[in-house]
Amino acid sequence: GGGPPPKPEPRMEDVPLIQCAACKATVRRAFHVAKTLRAGGKGASEMSLLTAIAPLCDTSAEAGEWLHDYDMQEQTDGTVALKRMSSHGECGVECATAGAA
């Protein structure tokens, strides 16, 4: 028994290293969500857009599942890059850190 495993905690010390890349990825995702809402033929009110994009960085919400596609990778120059992977993975510490950024 015992229920679901605990949600991974982000590495807050890594947030500044990927904050810019995470912001860019989030804006791209928000644009995609808004475009999809508009294409649905119902129109997109401000409230429906806000409702759709508010949970984008919540890795446990359906809207935040896109973050499971990203991985943090250390570069040869010592920096850290946020990279989109070719497959959907489990949300571990790196995914949680991207959501926190």
KEDOTI-734039 format. One record per residue: residue in one letter; residue number from 1; x, y, z of N, C-alpha, C, O, CB in turn. Coordinates in Angstrom, 2 decimals. Glycine has a CB too. Example, Ala and Ser with C-alpha at 12.3 -4.5 7.8 and 13.67 -1.06 7.14 Angstrom:
   code   pos      n_xx      n_yy      n_zz     ca_xx     ca_yy     ca_zz      c_xx      c_yy      c_zz      o_xx      o_yy      o_zz     cb_xx     cb_yy     cb_zz
      A     1     13.19     -5.69      7.80     12.30     -4.50      7.80     13.20     -3.30      7.80     14.24     -3.32      8.46     11.31     -4.47      9.05
      S     2     12.85     -2.25      7.08     13.67     -1.06      7.14     12.90      0.03      7.87     13.41      1.14      8.04     14.08     -0.60      5.72
This chain:
   code   pos      n_xx      n_yy      n_zz     ca_xx     ca_yy     ca_zz      c_xx      c_yy      c_zz      o_xx      o_yy      o_zz     cb_xx     cb_yy     cb_zz
      G     1      0.83     -1.19      0.00      0.00      0.00      0.00      0.86      1.23      0.00      2.02      1.21     -0.41     -0.94      0.01      1.20
      G     2      0.28      2.29      0.46      1.04      3.51      0.66      0.77      4.62     -0.32      1.16      5.76     -0.05      2.43      3.20      0.62
      G     3      0.13      4.37     -1.43     -0.19      5.44     -2.36      0.91      5.69     -3.37      1.87      4.92     -3.47     -0.47      6.70     -1.61
      P     4      0.76      6.77     -4.13      1.72      7.06     -5.20      3.07      7.51     -4.65      3.15      8.00     -3.52      1.17      8.13     -6.14
      P     5      4.12      7.35     -5.44      5.44      7.82     -4.99      5.43      9.34     -4.89      4.64     10.01     -5.54      6.56      7.35     -5.96
      P     6      6.33      9.87     -4.05      6.36     11.34     -3.90      6.78     12.02     -5.19      7.56     11.47     -5.98      7.32     11.74     -2.78
      K     7      6.25     13.22     -5.41      6.58     14.03     -6.59      8.05     14.46     -6.48      8.48     14.89     -5.41      5.63     15.28     -6.70
      P     8      8.82     14.34     -7.57     10.23     14.74     -7.52     10.36     16.23     -7.17      9.56     17.06     -7.62     10.92     14.45     -8.87
      E     9     11.36     16.54     -6.38     11.62     17.93     -6.01     12.60     18.55     -7.00     13.58     17.91     -7.38     12.17     18.02     -4.56
      P    10     12.35     19.79     -7.41     13.31     20.45     -8.33     14.61     20.78     -7.63     14.65     20.98     -6.42     12.70     21.72     -8.92
      R    11     15.67     20.85     -8.41     16.98     21.31     -7.91     17.01     22.82     -8.11     17.37     23.30     -9.18     18.20     20.59     -8.65
      M    12     16.65     23.55     -7.08     16.51     25.00     -7.19     17.83     25.69     -7.56     17.82     26.75     -8.18     15.99     25.57     -5.88
      E    13     18.96     25.09     -7.20     20.25     25.70     -7.56     20.51     25.62     -9.07     21.34     26.36     -9.60     21.39     25.00     -6.81
      D    14     19.79     24.73     -9.78     19.94     24.62    -11.23     18.98     25.51    -12.00     19.15     25.72    -13.20     19.74     23.18    -11.66
      V    15     17.97     26.05    -11.33     16.96     26.87    -12.01     17.59     28.04    -12.78     17.25     28.25    -13.94     15.95     27.41    -11.00
      P    16     18.51     28.81    -12.16     19.10     29.93    -12.92     19.85     29.48    -14.18     20.00     30.25    -15.13     20.05     30.71    -12.03
      L    17     20.33     28.26    -14.19     21.11     27.76    -15.33     20.24     27.49    -16.56     20.73     27.54    -17.69     21.85     26.49    -14.94
      I    18     18.96     27.21    -16.35     18.08     26.87    -17.47     16.88     27.80    -17.59     16.01     27.57    -18.42     17.60     25.45    -17.32
      Q    19     16.83     28.84    -16.76     15.65     29.71    -16.72     15.30     30.31    -18.07     14.13     30.33    -18.44     15.88     30.81    -15.72
      C    20     16.27     30.80    -18.80     16.00     31.43    -20.10     15.45     30.41    -21.09     14.47     30.67    -21.78     17.27     32.08    -20.65
      A    21     16.09     29.24    -21.17     15.64     28.20    -22.09     14.26     27.68    -21.71     13.43     27.41    -22.58     16.65     27.04    -22.11
      A    22     14.01     27.55    -20.41     12.70     27.07    -19.95     11.61     28.09    -20.27     10.51     27.71    -20.65     12.73     26.79    -18.44
      C    23     11.92     29.37    -20.13     10.96     30.42    -20.46     10.62     30.39    -21.95      9.45     30.48    -22.32     11.50     31.80    -20.06
      K    24     11.64     30.26    -22.79     11.41     30.20    -24.24     10.55     28.99    -24.61      9.64     29.11    -25.43     12.74     30.15    -24.98
      A    25     10.84     27.84    -24.01     10.07     26.63    -24.30      8.62     26.79    -23.82      7.70     26.32    -24.49     10.71     25.40    -23.62
      T    26      8.43     27.44    -22.69      7.08     27.66    -22.17      6.28     28.60    -23.07      5.10     28.36    -23.31      7.14     28.22    -20.74
      V    27      6.90     29.64    -23.56      6.23     30.56    -24.47      5.84     29.85    -25.76      4.74     30.04    -26.28      7.13     31.78    -24.78
      R    28      6.75     29.01    -26.28      6.41     28.24    -27.48      5.22     27.33    -27.22      4.32     27.21    -28.06      7.62     27.40    -27.94
      R    29      5.20     26.69    -26.05      4.09     25.80    -25.70      2.80     26.59    -25.54      1.75     26.14    -26.00      4.40     25.01    -24.42
      A    30      2.85     27.74    -24.89      1.66     28.58    -24.71      1.11     29.02    -26.06     -0.11     29.04    -26.27      1.98     29.82    -23.82
      F    31      1.99     29.37    -26.98      1.57     29.75    -28.33      0.85     28.59    -29.01     -0.19     28.77    -29.64      2.78     30.21    -29.18
      H    32      1.42     27.39    -28.88      0.81     26.19    -29.47     -0.57     25.92    -28.87     -1.51     25.60    -29.60      1.73     24.96    -29.26
      V    33     -0.70     26.05    -27.56     -1.99     25.83    -26.89     -3.02     26.85    -27.37     -4.16     26.49    -27.66     -1.82     25.92    -25.34
      A    34     -2.62     28.11    -27.47     -3.54     29.16    -27.92     -3.96     28.93    -29.37     -5.13     29.09    -29.71     -2.89     30.55    -27.78
      K    35     -3.01     28.54    -30.21     -3.31     28.26    -31.61     -4.29     27.09    -31.73     -5.21     27.13    -32.55     -2.01     27.96    -32.40
      T    36     -4.10     26.07    -30.92     -4.99     24.91    -30.92     -6.40     25.29    -30.47     -7.39     24.83    -31.04     -4.43     23.81    -30.01
      L    37     -6.49     26.14    -29.45     -7.80     26.60    -28.97     -8.53     27.38    -30.07     -9.72     27.18    -30.30     -7.64     27.48    -27.71
      R    38     -7.80     28.28    -30.73     -8.42     29.08    -31.79     -8.86     28.21    -32.96     -9.90     28.47    -33.57     -7.46     30.15    -32.28
      A    39     -8.08     27.19    -33.28     -8.39     26.30    -34.41     -9.59     25.40    -34.11    -10.18     24.83    -35.02     -7.17     25.44    -34.75
      G    40     -9.96     25.29    -32.82    -11.08     24.45    -32.44    -12.42     24.98    -32.90    -13.43     24.29    -32.76    -11.09     24.29    -30.97
      G    41    -12.45     26.20    -33.45    -13.67     26.76    -33.99    -14.56     27.45    -32.97    -15.54     28.11    -33.34    -14.44     25.70    -34.65
      K    42    -14.24     27.32    -31.71    -15.06     27.93    -30.66    -14.60     29.35    -30.34    -15.27     30.07    -29.60    -15.03     27.09    -29.40
      G    43    -13.48     29.75    -30.89    -12.90     31.03    -30.51    -12.17     30.83    -29.20    -12.33     29.81    -28.54    -13.99     32.13    -30.38
      A    44    -11.39     31.77    -28.83    -10.61     31.66    -27.60    -10.77     32.92    -26.78    -10.19     33.96    -27.10     -9.12     31.39    -27.91
      S    45    -11.56     32.83    -25.75    -11.73     33.98    -24.87    -10.49     34.12    -23.99     -9.69     33.18    -23.86    -13.02     33.83    -23.99
      E    46    -10.34     35.27    -23.40     -9.21     35.49    -22.51     -9.23     34.48    -21.37     -8.19     33.95    -20.98     -9.22     36.93    -21.96
      M    47    -10.42     34.21    -20.83    -10.54     33.27    -19.72    -10.16     31.85    -20.14     -9.49     31.14    -19.39    -11.96     33.29    -19.15
      S    48    -10.59     31.42    -21.33    -10.24     30.06    -21.78     -8.75     29.93    -22.03     -8.15     28.89    -21.76    -11.03     29.70    -23.05
      L    49     -8.13     31.00    -22.54     -6.68     30.98    -22.73     -5.94     30.91    -21.40     -5.01     30.12    -21.24     -6.23     32.23    -23.51
      L    50     -6.37     31.72    -20.44     -5.73     31.70    -19.13     -5.88     30.34    -18.45     -4.95     29.84    -17.83     -6.31     32.80    -18.24
      T    51     -7.05     29.76    -18.57     -7.31     28.45    -17.98     -6.42     27.38    -18.62     -5.94     26.47    -17.94     -8.79     28.07    -18.12
      A    52     -6.22     27.50    -19.91     -5.41     26.51    -20.63     -3.92     26.65    -20.36     -3.21     25.64    -20.29     -5.67     26.62    -22.12
      I    53     -3.43     27.87    -20.21     -1.98     28.04    -20.05     -1.51     28.12    -18.60     -0.32     27.94    -18.34     -1.54     29.28    -20.76
      A    54     -2.41     28.37    -17.66     -2.00     28.48    -16.26     -1.26     27.24    -15.74     -0.27     27.39    -15.03     -3.22     28.72    -15.40
      P    55     -1.71     26.02    -16.07     -1.01     24.84    -15.54      0.14     24.32    -16.41      0.58     23.19    -16.21     -1.99     23.74    -15.34
      L    56      0.63     25.09    -17.36      1.66     24.61    -18.28      2.94     24.16    -17.58      3.64     23.28    -18.10      1.99     25.67    -19.27
      C    57      3.27     24.73    -16.44      4.51     24.37    -15.76      4.29     23.43    -14.58      5.22     23.16    -13.82      5.21     25.62    -15.28
      D    58      3.07     22.94    -14.43      2.77     21.96    -13.38      2.99     20.58    -13.97      2.15     20.08    -14.72      1.31     22.13    -12.84
      T    59      4.10     19.96    -13.62      4.48     18.69    -14.22      3.53     17.54    -13.87      3.58     16.49    -14.50      5.88     18.32    -13.80
      S    60      2.68     17.74    -12.87      1.73     16.69    -12.51      0.38     16.88    -13.21     -0.48     16.00    -13.13      1.52     16.65    -11.00
      A    61      0.20     18.01    -13.89     -1.06     18.28    -14.62     -0.92     17.82    -16.07      0.19     17.75    -16.60     -1.42     19.80    -14.56
      E    62     -2.04     17.50    -16.68     -2.02     17.08    -18.09     -1.39     18.16    -18.96     -0.64     17.85    -19.88     -3.45     16.76    -18.57
      A    63     -1.70     19.43    -18.68     -1.16     20.54    -19.47      0.36     20.66    -19.34      1.01     21.24    -20.21     -1.82     21.84    -19.05
      G    64      0.93     20.12    -18.26      2.37     20.21    -18.04      3.15     18.99    -18.50      4.36     18.91    -18.29      2.63     20.43    -16.61
      E    65      2.46     18.03    -19.12      3.13     16.81    -19.56      4.20     17.06    -20.63      5.11     16.25    -20.80      2.12     15.83    -20.09
      W    66      4.10     18.17    -21.34      5.09     18.49    -22.37      6.49     18.60    -21.77      7.48     18.37    -22.47      4.73     19.79    -23.07
      L    67      6.58     18.94    -20.47      7.89     19.07    -19.82      8.60     17.73    -19.70      9.82     17.69    -19.53      7.72     19.69    -18.44
      H    68      7.85     16.63    -19.78      8.44     15.30    -19.70      9.33     15.01    -20.91     10.10     14.05    -20.90      7.35     14.23    -19.59
      D    69      9.23     15.85    -21.95     10.02     15.67    -23.17     11.39     16.35    -23.08     12.20     16.24    -24.00      9.27     16.22    -24.36
      Y    70     11.66     17.05    -21.98     12.89     17.83    -21.86     13.86     17.21    -20.86     13.47     16.57    -19.89     12.58     19.26    -21.45
      D    71     15.15     17.43    -21.14     16.22     16.91    -20.29     17.26     18.01    -20.12     17.49     18.81    -21.02     16.86     15.62    -20.92
      M    72     17.87     18.05    -18.96     18.96     18.99    -18.71     20.27     18.28    -19.03     20.50     17.16    -18.57     18.94     19.53    -17.23
      Q    73     21.11     18.93    -19.83     22.37     18.31    -20.22     23.52     19.27    -19.98     23.48     20.43    -20.40     22.34     17.89    -21.70
      E    74     24.55     18.77    -19.28     25.74     19.59    -19.04     26.55     19.66    -20.32     26.82     18.65    -20.97     26.59     19.02    -17.87
      Q    75     26.95     20.87    -20.67     27.71     21.11    -21.89     29.21     21.06    -21.59     29.62     21.11    -20.43     27.33     22.47    -22.52
      T    76     30.03     20.97    -22.63     31.48     20.88    -22.45     32.07     22.14    -21.80     33.12     22.08    -21.17     32.15     20.63    -23.79
      D    77     31.38     23.27    -21.96     31.89     24.51    -21.37     31.41     24.71    -19.93     31.66     25.76    -19.33     31.46     25.70    -22.22
      G    78     30.71     23.69    -19.37     30.26     23.76    -17.98     28.87     24.33    -17.81     28.32     24.30    -16.71     31.20     24.57    -17.19
      T    79     28.28     24.85    -18.88     26.91     25.36    -18.78     25.93     24.18    -18.86     26.31     23.05    -19.16     26.63     26.40    -19.92
      V    80     24.67     24.47    -18.58     23.63     23.46    -18.64     22.61     23.89    -19.68     22.16     25.03    -19.69     22.96     23.25    -17.25
      A    81     22.24     22.97    -20.57     21.27     23.25    -21.62     20.01     22.43    -21.37     20.06     21.32    -20.84     21.87     22.93    -23.02
      L    82     18.89     23.00    -21.76     17.61     22.30    -21.70     17.35     21.79    -23.11     17.20     22.58    -24.04     16.45     23.24    -21.18
      K    83     17.29     20.48    -23.27     17.16     19.87    -24.60     15.85     19.09    -24.69     15.47     18.37    -23.77     18.36     18.95    -24.90
      R    84     15.18     19.25    -25.83     13.99     18.46    -26.10     14.43     17.10    -26.60     15.24     17.01    -27.53     13.04     19.16    -27.12
      M    85     13.91     16.05    -26.01     14.28     14.69    -26.36     13.30     14.13    -27.39     12.22     14.69    -27.59     14.32     13.79    -25.10
      S    86     13.68     13.04    -28.03     12.84     12.45    -29.07     11.71     11.60    -28.49     10.79     11.22    -29.21     13.69     11.62    -30.00
      S    87     11.79     11.29    -27.21     10.74     10.47    -26.61     10.28     11.06    -25.28     11.02     11.78    -24.61     11.22      9.04    -26.41
      H    88      9.06     10.74    -24.93      8.42     11.19    -23.69      8.96     10.34    -22.54      8.90      9.12    -22.60      6.85     11.09    -23.78
      G    89      9.49     10.97    -21.50     10.04     10.22    -20.38      9.28     10.46    -19.10      8.30     11.20    -19.07     11.48     10.58    -20.18
      E    90      9.75      9.82    -18.04      9.16     10.06    -16.73      9.64     11.40    -16.22     10.74     11.85    -16.56      9.52      8.92    -15.73
      C    91      8.83     12.02    -15.40      9.21     13.32    -14.85     10.00     13.08    -13.57      9.43     12.72    -12.53      7.97     14.22    -14.58
      G    92     11.29     13.29    -13.65     12.15     13.17    -12.49     12.59     14.55    -12.03     11.90     15.54    -12.25     13.37     12.29    -12.79
      V    93     13.73     14.60    -11.41     14.26     15.85    -10.87     14.47     16.89    -11.96     14.18     18.07    -11.76     15.58     15.60    -10.15
      E    94     14.97     16.47    -13.13     15.25     17.42    -14.20     13.96     18.03    -14.75     13.91     19.23    -15.01     16.03     16.73    -15.33
      C    95     12.94     17.24    -14.92     11.65     17.73    -15.39     11.05     18.69    -14.36     10.52     19.75    -14.72     10.68     16.54    -15.66
      A    96     11.13     18.32    -13.09     10.62     19.18    -12.03     11.38     20.51    -11.98     10.79     21.56    -11.74     10.71     18.48    -10.66
      T    97     12.70     20.45    -12.23     13.50     21.67    -12.25     13.11     22.56    -13.42     13.03     23.78    -13.26     15.00     21.32    -12.32
      A    98     12.86     21.97    -14.57     12.41     22.75    -15.73     11.06     23.40    -15.44     10.83     24.55    -15.82     12.31     21.85    -17.00
      G    99     10.17     22.69    -14.76      8.88     23.27    -14.39      9.02     24.41    -13.40      8.26     25.38    -13.45      8.00     22.20    -13.80
      A   100      9.98     24.29    -12.51     10.22     25.35    -11.51     10.83     26.60    -12.15     10.61     27.72    -11.70     11.13     24.84    -10.39
      A   101     11.62     26.37    -13.21     12.30     27.50    -13.86     11.27     28.36    -14.58     11.63     29.36    -15.20     13.39     26.99    -14.87
